Amino acid sequence: MNAVLENIYGRRSVRSYSDDPVPDEIIDELIKAGFHAANGLNAQKLRFSVVSNKAKIKEYSDKGKALFLHYMKDAGMENEGLENNLKNPGFNIFYDAPAVIFIYSSPGILTPAEDASLAAGNIMLAARSLGLGTCWIGFATGLGADAGFLKDNNVPKDNTLLAAIILGYPKNGFPGKYEREEATILNWIR
């Protein structure tokens, strides 16, 4: 099978990591892969920050949990299981991964969500090809409104946090394959 397709079909979200740090050179290469993703009008306006300090990752996890709980309350969302997880002091939204890559849009992006999603996809596939596990952490979204987080990460006020990707070496190997349904093709006009 083609190596790219093998990588796509083999990628799984990883939520258990070894303590081994990810070398800076590899993180640089992953960001380069993310930046080379397709983007609207070739704007090339995504920005990145990396956190590999365990204490900071834990601090951002705690902030992220509180912000997400606040968001849930404001949105009128009720999910007791999710709320219990987020209130658990032992739950780390970043799953104790050794590194987190944050992706931001800057002004002038016509398609920020699409651009960040493509960049995150490239990062996750490139990481898988290098033996690293990843997971997109939606609970981290609220950090984009936290002044301390933005200052720590040197994020300009006009930038928007769009994605948080954890990465590291899987503690117990990669999760096994699971069956997926076939894609639904609604129509094919020939």
N, C-alpha and C positions, 0 to 999 in steps of 0.2 A: 504494500500500500504506500502511497505517496506520504512522505514524512510530514508535510504540513497537515494533511487530512488526519493522519495518525495522531498528531498533536491535538488537533481540534476534538477528535472523538475521545481522546484519553484525558482531557482536562476535566478536573473535578474541583469543587471548592474544598479547601483544606482548612480545618479548624483545630488542628493539634500539631504543634511545632517543637522541634528540638531547640535546645538553647544555643546552637551554633549560629554565630552571626553571619549575615550575608555580606560578602566582601563589597566594599564601595564600588569597585570596578564593575561588578555585576549589576549593582543598582543603577550606575550610570548608563550601562548598556540597555537596561530595561526602560529607563526614561527615554533614551534615544529611540528605542523601538516604539514607545508610546507617541513620541513627538512626530514620528514618521507616518503615523496613521493618516488616512484620508481625512480632510477637514473642509468645511464649507468655504468656498471661494479661495481656497488655499491661504486662509488668513493667518495660520500658524500663530495663534494667540493663546494657546494653552500654556499654563505655568505649572510648576511642580514644586513640592517640598517633600523632604524625607525626614522621618523621625525614627531613629534607631536606639534612642536612649530609653531603657526599660522604665525608669521612673516617670519620664514624660509620657510614655505610651499609657501607663497606668493612670496618670493624672488626666490625660485626654479621654480615657475610657470613662472615668468617673464623671467628667463634665458632659461627655456625650450622652451617657445614660440619663442624667438629670435633664438635659435639654430635650431628649427624645420623649421622656415622660411628660414634660411640660407641653410639648407639641401634641402628644396624644390627647392630653386633657383639653387643650384648646380646640382640637379638631373633633372632640366628642367621641373619640374612639375608645372602646372598652375591650380589653383583652387581658383577663386576669393572669393567665400564664405568662404572657409577655411582660406585664407590669411586675410580676413577682421576680422574673429574671432580672429586669432592669433595676429593681430595688435591692437585689442580692449584692452585698459588698464584694463577694468573691467572684462575681461574674465580670470578666473583662471582655468588652465588646470587640477587642482586637485579638482575642484568644491567645494572649501572651506571645504573639508573633514577634520575632526579633526586629522587624522593620515594617513601616507603613509608608506608602507613597500616596500623597494627597495631590489631586489634580484640580486646577482652578481655571476658570475662564477669565480673560481680561477684556476690556472694552473692544468693540470692533468685531466681535464674533457674531455671525448671523445665525449659526446653529450650535450653540454651546453644549447642549445636552448630547447631541449627536456626536460632536467632535470629542467630547470627554469619554463617551461610551466607546467609540472606536479606539481611542488611545488606551483606555483601560483594557479592552479586549486584546490589543497588541501586547500590552505588558503581561497580561495573564498567560497568553499563549507562548510568548518568549520565555517567561519564567518557567513554564512547564517543560519547555525544550531544554532548559538548563538544570532540570532536576529540582526546581523550587515549586512549592505549593503557594497558592494565592486564594483570596476570597475578597469579594467586594463587600464592604461594610456599610450598609445603609444607615445603621444607627449613628454613624459619625456625622451625618449631614448637618446637624445643628451646630457643630463646631465652627461652621462658617459664619455664625453670628456671635461668636465668643471673642471679645476684644483681646483677651489674654492669649488665646490660641493664635489669632491672626498676628499679633505683635511678635510672639515667639517665633513664628514661621515666616516673618518678614513679608507678609501678604499685603499688597496695596489695598486701600479701602475700596477701590472700584473693581476688585476681583471677586469672584464667586466660587466657593468650594462646590465642586460637582461630584467628586468621587474620592473614596478612600480604599486603597487596595493593600491588604496585609500580605506579607510574603515571608517565607522562610523555608527551611528544610523540613519536610513532613516527619513527624515523630515516629509514626508507624507505617511509613510508606504511603503511597497514594491510595485513596479510596478505590475500591474495585469498580468495575464497570456495572452499569445498571441498564436495564432495558428502557428504551424510550419508544414512544409511539412514533409512527411514521409522520412526517410533515404533511399537513393538510394543504393541498393545492386546490384553491377554490375554482380556478379556471386556467386554461392555457390556450390562448388564442394563437392559432398558427395560420 
